[in-house]
C-alpha cells in the first residue's frame, strides 16, 4: 500500500482539520479505505512509540487520538462497504466499583487506532457484563482497567468469570495505576500493560497480528 504522508502526519500532530480533510480527499480520489486506514494506523503507531519513549505525554496522545477518531468517522462507513475486517474485537471496561475512565478511554482509542474493533462497556462493570459483551461481539480480547487498589479484587473475579464461561481462548489484559505484572500473574490474566501504547503491543502479540 502506498503511504499517504500528510494523513499520517495529521495523526502524529493531532491536526483534526487536516486528518478529516485528507481522509475525504483520498476517498474522493478513489484510494481504497484500507490504504487510508494504513496511513492513519501508521500515525498512531508513531504516537505510541513516542509515548513509550517519554517523548510525548497523555495530552498529546489524546489530541492525536481525537484526530484519529474524527478521520475514522468518515472512513468507517467505507470500510464496512469494502468488507474490511478488523484485526480483532476487544471488549474494554473499568471493573466493578471503579468509576475512573481516563486510562480506559485512552487504551480504547489506541486500540481503535491500531485497527481493532473496540466495544467499550464503560465503568463500574460487573464480571458478568464483560462475559456477556465478549459473547455478544465474539471478542478475542477483554481489557480490564482499575485505578483504585480497592477494586483490584474485581479483576480477579472477572478473570475467574471469563475462565468459568469457557470463552474459547479469549485473552484478558489488565492495566491501571496500581496494577503490576506480578498481580496479573497472580490472578491468571493473560497480559499486563503499564500504559496505553504497551496495551497495543500486548494485544497484537496475544492475537498474533
KOLLUM-962934 format. One line per field, with one value per residue: chain; x, y, z of N, C-alpha, C in turn; residue in one letter. Coordinates in steps of 0.2 Angstrom, whole numbers, plus 5000, padded with zeros to 4 digits. Layout:
N
chain: [A / ...]
nxx: [X / ...]
nyy: [Y / ...]
nzz: [Z / ...]
caxx: [X / ...]
cayy: [Y / ...]
cazz: [Z / ...]
cxx: [X / ...]
cyy: [Y / ...]
czz: [Z / ...]
resn: [A / ...]
***
This chain:
209
chain: [A / A / A / A / A / A / A / A / A / A / A / A / A / A / A / A / A / A / A / A / A / A / A / A / A / A / A / A / A / A / A / A / A / A / A / A / A / A / A / A / A / A / A / A / A / A / A / A / A / A / A / A / A / A / A / A / A / A / A / A / A / A / A / A / A / A / A / A / A / A / A / A / A / A / A / A / A / A / A / A / A / A / A / A / A / A / A / A / A / A / A / A / A / A / A / A / A / A / A / A / A / A / A / A / A / A / A / A / A / A / A / A / A / A / A / A / A / A / A / A / A / A / A / A / A / A / A / A / A / A / A / A / A / A / A / A / A / A / A / A / A / A / A / A / A / A / A / A / A / A / A / A / A / A / A / A / A / A / A / A / A / A / A / A / A / A / A / A / A / A / A / A / A / A / A / A / A / A / A / A / A / A / A / A / A / A / A / A / A / A / A / A / A / A / A / A / A / A / A / A / A / A / A / A / A / A / A / A / A]
nxx: [5004 / 5002 / 5011 / 5003 / 5008 / 5004 / 4992 / 4996 / 5005 / 4996 / 4989 / 5000 / 5003 / 4991 / 4982 / 4966 / 4958 / 4966 / 4967 / 4954 / 4951 / 4961 / 4957 / 4945 / 4948 / 4957 / 4948 / 4939 / 4947 / 4948 / 4956 / 4959 / 4949 / 4956 / 4970 / 4970 / 4966 / 4978 / 4987 / 4983 / 4984 / 4998 / 5001 / 4996 / 5004 / 5016 / 5014 / 5011 / 5024 / 5032 / 5026 / 5029 / 5042 / 5043 / 5043 / 5032 / 5017 / 5002 / 4992 / 4996 / 4994 / 4980 / 4976 / 4980 / 4973 / 4960 / 4960 / 4962 / 4950 / 4940 / 4944 / 4941 / 4928 / 4923 / 4929 / 4925 / 4912 / 4915 / 4924 / 4916 / 4908 / 4917 / 4920 / 4929 / 4939 / 4941 / 4957 / 4955 / 4942 / 4939 / 4934 / 4932 / 4933 / 4931 / 4933 / 4921 / 4915 / 4924 / 4925 / 4933 / 4939 / 4948 / 4961 / 4956 / 4949 / 4959 / 4966 / 4957 / 4955 / 4968 / 4968 / 4958 / 4964 / 4974 / 4968 / 4959 / 4943 / 4933 / 4924 / 4917 / 4912 / 4911 / 4911 / 4913 / 4910 / 4902 / 4908 / 4900 / 4895 / 4906 / 4908 / 4896 / 4897 / 4908 / 4904 / 4893 / 4899 / 4908 / 4922 / 4940 / 4948 / 4948 / 4949 / 4953 / 4952 / 4958 / 4959 / 4959 / 4966 / 4957 / 4948 / 4955 / 4953 / 4941 / 4946 / 4951 / 4940 / 4933 / 4942 / 4941 / 4927 / 4927 / 4935 / 4927 / 4917 / 4922 / 4927 / 4932 / 4947 / 4948 / 4957 / 4963 / 4968 / 4975 / 4976 / 4982 / 4984 / 4988 / 4992 / 5002 / 5014 / 5016 / 5004 / 4995 / 5000 / 4997 / 4983 / 4980 / 4978 / 4980 / 4989 / 4998 / 4998 / 5008 / 5005 / 4995 / 5001 / 5009 / 4998 / 4993 / 5003 / 5004 / 4991 / 4992 / 5002 / 4996 / 4985 / 4991 / 4995]
nyy: [4994 / 5011 / 5025 / 5039 / 5053 / 5066 / 5063 / 5053 / 5062 / 5071 / 5064 / 5061 / 5074 / 5077 / 5085 / 5089 / 5095 / 5094 / 5080 / 5075 / 5082 / 5077 / 5063 / 5063 / 5068 / 5058 / 5048 / 5053 / 5054 / 5041 / 5032 / 5017 / 5012 / 5004 / 5007 / 5020 / 5019 / 5012 / 5022 / 5030 / 5022 / 5021 / 5033 / 5033 / 5023 / 5029 / 5039 / 5031 / 5025 / 5036 / 5040 / 5029 / 5031 / 5042 / 5054 / 5061 / 5065 / 5061 / 5071 / 5075 / 5062 / 5060 / 5071 / 5067 / 5055 / 5060 / 5066 / 5055 / 5048 / 5057 / 5056 / 5043 / 5042 / 5047 / 5037 / 5024 / 5020 / 5017 / 5008 / 4997 / 4995 / 4991 / 4978 / 4977 / 4969 / 4970 / 4969 / 4962 / 4959 / 4968 / 4969 / 4982 / 4989 / 4997 / 4990 / 4983 / 4994 / 5004 / 5020 / 5027 / 5033 / 5038 / 5032 / 5020 / 5025 / 5030 / 5019 / 5012 / 5021 / 5020 / 5007 / 5006 / 5015 / 5006 / 4997 / 4989 / 4982 / 4989 / 4987 / 4997 / 4995 / 5003 / 5010 / 5004 / 4990 / 4975 / 4958 / 4948 / 4956 / 4959 / 4946 / 4944 / 4954 / 4950 / 4937 / 4942 / 4950 / 4942 / 4942 / 4943 / 4948 / 4954 / 4969 / 4975 / 4988 / 4997 / 5009 / 5011 / 5003 / 4996 / 4991 / 4981 / 4967 / 4964 / 4963 / 4950 / 4943 / 4945 / 4939 / 4926 / 4924 / 4924 / 4913 / 4903 / 4904 / 4898 / 4904 / 4901 / 4903 / 4917 / 4931 / 4940 / 4956 / 4967 / 4982 / 4998 / 5011 / 5005 / 4992 / 4978 / 4967 / 4956 / 4955 / 4952 / 4940 / 4933 / 4933 / 4926 / 4933 / 4935 / 4945 / 4960 / 4978 / 4992 / 5005 / 5014 / 5013 / 5002 / 4993 / 4991 / 4984 / 4973 / 4967 / 4965 / 4955 / 4945 / 4941 / 4938 / 4947]
nzz: [5000 / 4996 / 5004 / 5013 / 5016 / 5022 / 5028 / 5038 / 5045 / 5050 / 5060 / 5068 / 5073 / 5078 / 5071 / 5068 / 5058 / 5046 / 5046 / 5044 / 5032 / 5023 / 5024 / 5018 / 5005 / 5000 / 4999 / 4989 / 4979 / 4975 / 4982 / 4991 / 5005 / 5014 / 5012 / 5016 / 5030 / 5033 / 5033 / 5043 / 5054 / 5054 / 5058 / 5072 / 5077 / 5077 / 5087 / 5098 / 5099 / 5102 / 5114 / 5123 / 5124 / 5131 / 5125 / 5121 / 5130 / 5140 / 5136 / 5123 / 5116 / 5118 / 5110 / 5097 / 5096 / 5096 / 5083 / 5075 / 5078 / 5073 / 5059 / 5057 / 5058 / 5046 / 5038 / 5042 / 5037 / 5024 / 5025 / 5030 / 5019 / 5010 / 5015 / 5025 / 5038 / 5055 / 5064 / 5076 / 5089 / 5103 / 5120 / 5132 / 5148 / 5164 / 5180 / 5191 / 5204 / 5202 / 5195 / 5187 / 5171 / 5162 / 5159 / 5154 / 5143 / 5135 / 5131 / 5124 / 5113 / 5108 / 5104 / 5094 / 5085 / 5081 / 5073 / 5078 / 5082 / 5094 / 5109 / 5120 / 5137 / 5147 / 5164 / 5181 / 5179 / 5181 / 5183 / 5175 / 5165 / 5157 / 5152 / 5145 / 5135 / 5128 / 5123 / 5115 / 5105 / 5100 / 5104 / 5105 / 5114 / 5131 / 5140 / 5155 / 5167 / 5181 / 5194 / 5207 / 5222 / 5230 / 5221 / 5214 / 5217 / 5210 / 5197 / 5198 / 5200 / 5188 / 5179 / 5184 / 5181 / 5167 / 5164 / 5169 / 5160 / 5149 / 5136 / 5124 / 5122 / 5124 / 5127 / 5142 / 5147 / 5158 / 5167 / 5174 / 5186 / 5199 / 5195 / 5192 / 5184 / 5191 / 5199 / 5188 / 5185 / 5196 / 5197 / 5186 / 5173 / 5156 / 5151 / 5154 / 5154 / 5156 / 5151 / 5138 / 5125 / 5126 / 5128 / 5116 / 5109 / 5117 / 5115 / 5101 / 5101 / 5108 / 5100 / 5089 / 5078]
caxx: [5000 / 5006 / 5010 / 4999 / 5012 / 5001 / 4987 / 5000 / 5007 / 4990 / 4988 / 5005 / 5002 / 4984 / 4978 / 4960 / 4956 / 4970 / 4965 / 4947 / 4951 / 4965 / 4954 / 4939 / 4951 / 4959 / 4942 / 4936 / 4952 / 4947 / 4960 / 4955 / 4949 / 4962 / 4976 / 4969 / 4967 / 4985 / 4991 / 4980 / 4987 / 5005 / 5002 / 4995 / 5009 / 5022 / 5012 / 5013 / 5031 / 5035 / 5023 / 5033 / 5049 / 5043 / 5045 / 5026 / 5013 / 4995 / 4988 / 4997 / 4991 / 4973 / 4974 / 4981 / 4968 / 4954 / 4961 / 4961 / 4943 / 4936 / 4945 / 4938 / 4920 / 4922 / 4932 / 4922 / 4907 / 4918 / 4927 / 4911 / 4906 / 4923 / 4921 / 4935 / 4938 / 4946 / 4962 / 4952 / 4937 / 4941 / 4929 / 4936 / 4929 / 4934 / 4930 / 4916 / 4917 / 4928 / 4922 / 4938 / 4939 / 4953 / 4965 / 4952 / 4947 / 4965 / 4968 / 4952 / 4957 / 4974 / 4966 / 4955 / 4969 / 4978 / 4964 / 4955 / 4936 / 4933 / 4917 / 4918 / 4907 / 4910 / 4915 / 4909 / 4907 / 4902 / 4911 / 4896 / 4894 / 4912 / 4907 / 4891 / 4899 / 4913 / 4900 / 4889 / 4903 / 4913 / 4928 / 4946 / 4952 / 4945 / 4953 / 4951 / 4956 / 4957 / 4964 / 4959 / 4968 / 4951 / 4944 / 4959 / 4949 / 4936 / 4949 / 4952 / 4933 / 4932 / 4946 / 4938 / 4921 / 4929 / 4938 / 4922 / 4912 / 4925 / 4925 / 4936 / 4953 / 4948 / 4963 / 4962 / 4973 / 4974 / 4981 / 4979 / 4990 / 4991 / 4992 / 5009 / 5014 / 5015 / 4997 / 4992 / 5002 / 4993 / 4976 / 4979 / 4977 / 4985 / 4993 / 4998 / 5001 / 5009 / 5002 / 4991 / 5005 / 5010 / 4992 / 4993 / 5008 / 5002 / 4986 / 4994 / 5006 / 4991 / 4980 / 4995 / 4994]
cayy: [5000 / 5017 / 5029 / 5045 / 5056 / 5071 / 5060 / 5051 / 5067 / 5074 / 5060 / 5062 / 5080 / 5079 / 5090 / 5086 / 5098 / 5090 / 5072 / 5074 / 5084 / 5072 / 5057 / 5064 / 5069 / 5052 / 5044 / 5056 / 5052 / 5034 / 5027 / 5012 / 5013 / 5000 / 5011 / 5026 / 5016 / 5010 / 5029 / 5033 / 5017 / 5022 / 5039 / 5031 / 5019 / 5033 / 5042 / 5026 / 5024 / 5042 / 5040 / 5024 / 5034 / 5048 / 5060 / 5065 / 5063 / 5059 / 5076 / 5074 / 5056 / 5062 / 5075 / 5063 / 5050 / 5063 / 5067 / 5048 / 5047 / 5061 / 5053 / 5036 / 5043 / 5047 / 5031 / 5018 / 5018 / 5015 / 5001 / 4992 / 4994 / 4987 / 4972 / 4977 / 4965 / 4972 / 4964 / 4958 / 4963 / 4969 / 4972 / 4985 / 4992 / 4998 / 4985 / 4985 / 4998 / 5009 / 5024 / 5030 / 5031 / 5041 / 5027 / 5015 / 5028 / 5031 / 5012 / 5011 / 5025 / 5017 / 5000 / 5008 / 5017 / 5001 / 4993 / 4984 / 4984 / 4990 / 4988 / 5000 / 4994 / 5009 / 5010 / 5000 / 4985 / 4968 / 4952 / 4945 / 4960 / 4958 / 4940 / 4944 / 4958 / 4946 / 4933 / 4945 / 4953 / 4937 / 4946 / 4939 / 4951 / 4958 / 4973 / 4977 / 4994 / 4999 / 5014 / 5010 / 4997 / 4993 / 4987 / 4976 / 4960 / 4964 / 4960 / 4943 / 4940 / 4945 / 4933 / 4919 / 4923 / 4923 / 4906 / 4899 / 4904 / 4895 / 4908 / 4899 / 4907 / 4924 / 4934 / 4945 / 4960 / 4971 / 4988 / 5004 / 5013 / 5000 / 4985 / 4975 / 4961 / 4950 / 4954 / 4949 / 4933 / 4930 / 4932 / 4922 / 4937 / 4933 / 4950 / 4966 / 4983 / 4998 / 5011 / 5013 / 5011 / 4995 / 4989 / 4990 / 4979 / 4967 / 4964 / 4962 / 4949 / 4939 / 4938 / 4936 / 4951]
cazz: [5000 / 4996 / 5010 / 5012 / 5021 / 5026 / 5033 / 5044 / 5049 / 5053 / 5066 / 5073 / 5076 / 5081 / 5067 / 5066 / 5052 / 5041 / 5046 / 5041 / 5025 / 5019 / 5023 / 5012 / 4999 / 4997 / 4997 / 4983 / 4973 / 4973 / 4985 / 4995 / 5013 / 5018 / 5011 / 5020 / 5036 / 5035 / 5034 / 5050 / 5059 / 5054 / 5063 / 5079 / 5079 / 5079 / 5093 / 5103 / 5100 / 5106 / 5121 / 5127 / 5124 / 5135 / 5121 / 5122 / 5136 / 5139 / 5132 / 5116 / 5114 / 5117 / 5104 / 5091 / 5096 / 5093 / 5076 / 5073 / 5079 / 5068 / 5052 / 5057 / 5057 / 5039 / 5035 / 5044 / 5033 / 5018 / 5027 / 5030 / 5012 / 5007 / 5018 / 5029 / 5044 / 5060 / 5067 / 5081 / 5093 / 5110 / 5125 / 5137 / 5153 / 5171 / 5184 / 5196 / 5210 / 5200 / 5190 / 5183 / 5164 / 5158 / 5156 / 5149 / 5136 / 5131 / 5129 / 5119 / 5107 / 5105 / 5101 / 5088 / 5081 / 5079 / 5069 / 5082 / 5084 / 5102 / 5112 / 5127 / 5141 / 5152 / 5171 / 5186 / 5176 / 5184 / 5179 / 5170 / 5159 / 5152 / 5149 / 5140 / 5129 / 5124 / 5119 / 5111 / 5100 / 5098 / 5106 / 5106 / 5120 / 5136 / 5143 / 5162 / 5170 / 5188 / 5196 / 5214 / 5224 / 5232 / 5216 / 5211 / 5218 / 5205 / 5192 / 5199 / 5200 / 5181 / 5176 / 5186 / 5177 / 5160 / 5164 / 5170 / 5154 / 5143 / 5130 / 5118 / 5121 / 5124 / 5131 / 5147 / 5148 / 5163 / 5167 / 5178 / 5191 / 5204 / 5193 / 5190 / 5180 / 5196 / 5200 / 5183 / 5185 / 5202 / 5196 / 5180 / 5167 / 5150 / 5149 / 5158 / 5150 / 5160 / 5148 / 5133 / 5120 / 5128 / 5128 / 5109 / 5108 / 5121 / 5112 / 5095 / 5102 / 5111 / 5095 / 5083 / 5072]
cxx: [5004 / 5005 / 5006 / 5002 / 5008 / 4995 / 4991 / 5002 / 5002 / 4988 / 4994 / 5005 / 4996 / 4980 / 4972 / 4957 / 4959 / 4968 / 4959 / 4947 / 4955 / 4961 / 4948 / 4943 / 4954 / 4953 / 4939 / 4941 / 4952 / 4952 / 4956 / 4955 / 4954 / 4968 / 4975 / 4969 / 4974 / 4989 / 4989 / 4984 / 4995 / 5006 / 5001 / 5001 / 5015 / 5020 / 5013 / 5020 / 5034 / 5032 / 5027 / 5040 / 5049 / 5045 / 5038 / 5022 / 5006 / 4991 / 4989 / 4994 / 4984 / 4972 / 4975 / 4975 / 4961 / 4954 / 4959 / 4953 / 4939 / 4938 / 4942 / 4931 / 4919 / 4924 / 4928 / 4916 / 4909 / 4922 / 4922 / 4909 / 4911 / 4924 / 4927 / 4934 / 4943 / 4951 / 4959 / 4947 / 4939 / 4936 / 4934 / 4931 / 4933 / 4930 / 4925 / 4919 / 4922 / 4925 / 4927 / 4938 / 4944 / 4958 / 4962 / 4951 / 4953 / 4967 / 4963 / 4953 / 4963 / 4972 / 4963 / 4959 / 4974 / 4975 / 4960 / 4947 / 4935 / 4926 / 4919 / 4912 / 4906 / 4914 / 4910 / 4906 / 4907 / 4905 / 4906 / 4894 / 4900 / 4911 / 4902 / 4893 / 4904 / 4909 / 4896 / 4893 / 4908 / 4920 / 4934 / 4949 / 4947 / 4950 / 4950 / 4955 / 4953 / 4962 / 4964 / 4961 / 4962 / 4947 / 4948 / 4956 / 4944 / 4939 / 4950 / 4945 / 4931 / 4935 / 4943 / 4931 / 4922 / 4931 / 4932 / 4917 / 4915 / 4924 / 4930 / 4942 / 4953 / 4953 / 4961 / 4968 / 4971 / 4979 / 4978 / 4985 / 4992 / 4993 / 5000 / 5008 / 5013 / 5008 / 4994 / 4994 / 4998 / 4986 / 4974 / 4977 / 4982 / 4990 / 4992 / 5001 / 5001 / 5006 / 4998 / 4995 / 5007 / 5004 / 4991 / 4997 / 5006 / 4997 / 4988 / 4998 / 5001 / 4987 / 4984 / 4995 / 5000]
cyy: [5006 / 5022 / 5036 / 5050 / 5061 / 5068 / 5057 / 5056 / 5071 / 5070 / 5061 / 5068 / 5082 / 5084 / 5087 / 5088 / 5094 / 5083 / 5071 / 5076 / 5079 / 5065 / 5057 / 5065 / 5063 / 5048 / 5047 / 5055 / 5045 / 5029 / 5023 / 5014 / 5010 / 5004 / 5017 / 5024 / 5015 / 5017 / 5031 / 5028 / 5019 / 5028 / 5037 / 5027 / 5023 / 5037 / 5037 / 5025 / 5030 / 5042 / 5035 / 5027 / 5040 / 5054 / 5064 / 5062 / 5063 / 5065 / 5076 / 5068 / 5057 / 5066 / 5071 / 5058 / 5053 / 5064 / 5060 / 5047 / 5051 / 5058 / 5047 / 5037 / 5044 / 5041 / 5025 / 5016 / 5015 / 5008 / 4996 / 4990 / 4990 / 4980 / 4971 / 4973 / 4968 / 4967 / 4959 / 4962 / 4962 / 4972 / 4976 / 4989 / 4993 / 4994 / 4987 / 4988 / 5003 / 5013 / 5028 / 5028 / 5034 / 5036 / 5022 / 5018 / 5029 / 5024 / 5011 / 5014 / 5022 / 5011 / 5002 / 5010 / 5012 / 4996 / 4988 / 4986 / 4984 / 4991 / 4990 / 4999 / 4998 / 5007 / 5006 / 4994 / 4978 / 4963 / 4949 / 4949 / 4960 / 4951 / 4940 / 4948 / 4954 / 4940 / 4936 / 4947 / 4948 / 4940 / 4941 / 4941 / 4954 / 4962 / 4976 / 4983 / 4995 / 5004 / 5013 / 5003 / 4993 / 4989 / 4982 / 4969 / 4959 / 4961 / 4952 / 4939 / 4940 / 4939 / 4927 / 4918 / 4921 / 4916 / 4901 / 4898 / 4900 / 4898 / 4907 / 4903 / 4914 / 4926 / 4940 / 4949 / 4965 / 4977 / 4993 / 5005 / 5008 / 4993 / 4984 / 4969 / 4955 / 4949 / 4951 / 4942 / 4929 / 4929 / 4928 / 4926 / 4935 / 4939 / 4956 / 4972 / 4989 / 5004 / 5009 / 5011 / 5004 / 4990 / 4987 / 4984 / 4973 / 4963 / 4961 / 4955 / 4943 / 4937 / 4937 / 4940 / 4956]
czz: [5000 / 5002 / 5008 / 5018 / 5025 / 5030 / 5039 / 5048 / 5053 / 5060 / 5071 / 5076 / 5079 / 5077 / 5064 / 5060 / 5046 / 5041 / 5043 / 5033 / 5021 / 5019 / 5017 / 5006 / 4996 / 4995 / 4990 / 4977 / 4971 / 4977 / 4990 / 5002 / 5016 / 5017 / 5016 / 5028 / 5038 / 5036 / 5041 / 5055 / 5060 / 5059 / 5070 / 5081 / 5081 / 5086 / 5099 / 5105 / 5104 / 5113 / 5125 / 5128 / 5129 / 5131 / 5120 / 5128 / 5134 / 5135 / 5125 / 5113 / 5113 / 5111 / 5098 / 5091 / 5094 / 5086 / 5073 / 5073 / 5074 / 5061 / 5052 / 5056 / 5050 / 5036 / 5036 / 5039 / 5026 / 5019 / 5027 / 5023 / 5008 / 5010 / 5023 / 5036 / 5049 / 5062 / 5072 / 5085 / 5100 / 5114 / 5130 / 5142 / 5160 / 5175 / 5189 / 5202 / 5208 / 5194 / 5186 / 5176 / 5160 / 5155 / 5152 / 5143 / 5132 / 5128 / 5123 / 5113 / 5104 / 5101 / 5094 / 5083 / 5078 / 5074 / 5072 / 5082 / 5092 / 5104 / 5119 / 5131 / 5147 / 5158 / 5175 / 5183 / 5179 / 5180 / 5173 / 5164 / 5154 / 5149 / 5143 / 5134 / 5125 / 5120 / 5114 / 5104 / 5097 / 5099 / 5107 / 5112 / 5124 / 5140 / 5150 / 5165 / 5177 / 5190 / 5204 / 5217 / 5227 / 5227 / 5212 / 5212 / 5212 / 5198 / 5192 / 5198 / 5192 / 5178 / 5177 / 5182 / 5170 / 5159 / 5164 / 5164 / 5148 / 5137 / 5125 / 5117 / 5121 / 5129 / 5136 / 5148 / 5153 / 5164 / 5172 / 5183 / 5196 / 5202 / 5191 / 5187 / 5186 / 5198 / 5195 / 5183 / 5191 / 5201 / 5189 / 5173 / 5162 / 5149 / 5154 / 5154 / 5155 / 5157 / 5141 / 5127 / 5120 / 5127 / 5120 / 5107 / 5111 / 5117 / 5105 / 5096 / 5104 / 5105 / 5089 / 5077 / 5072]
resn: [X / X / X / X / X / X / X / X / X / X / X / X / X / X / X / X / X / X / X / X / X / X / X / X / X / X / X / X / X / X / X / X / X / X / X / X / X / X / X / X / X / X / X / X / X / X / X / X / X / X / X / X / X / X / X / X / X / X / X / X / X / X / X / X / X / X / X / X / X / X / X / X / X / X / X / X / X / X / X / X / X / X / X / X / X / X / X / X / X / X / X / X / X / X / X / X / X / X / X / X / X / X / X / X / X / X / X / X / X / X / X / X / X / X / X / X / X / X / X / X / X / X / X / X / X / X / X / X / X / X / X / X / X / X / X / X / X / X / X / X / X / X / X / X / X / X / X / X / X / X / X / X / X / X / X / X / X / X / X / X / X / X / X / X / X / X / X / X / X / X / X / X / X / X / X / X / X / X / X / X / X / X / X / X / X / X / X / X / X / X / X / X / X / X / X / X / X / X / X / X / X / X / X / X / X / X / X / X / X]
***
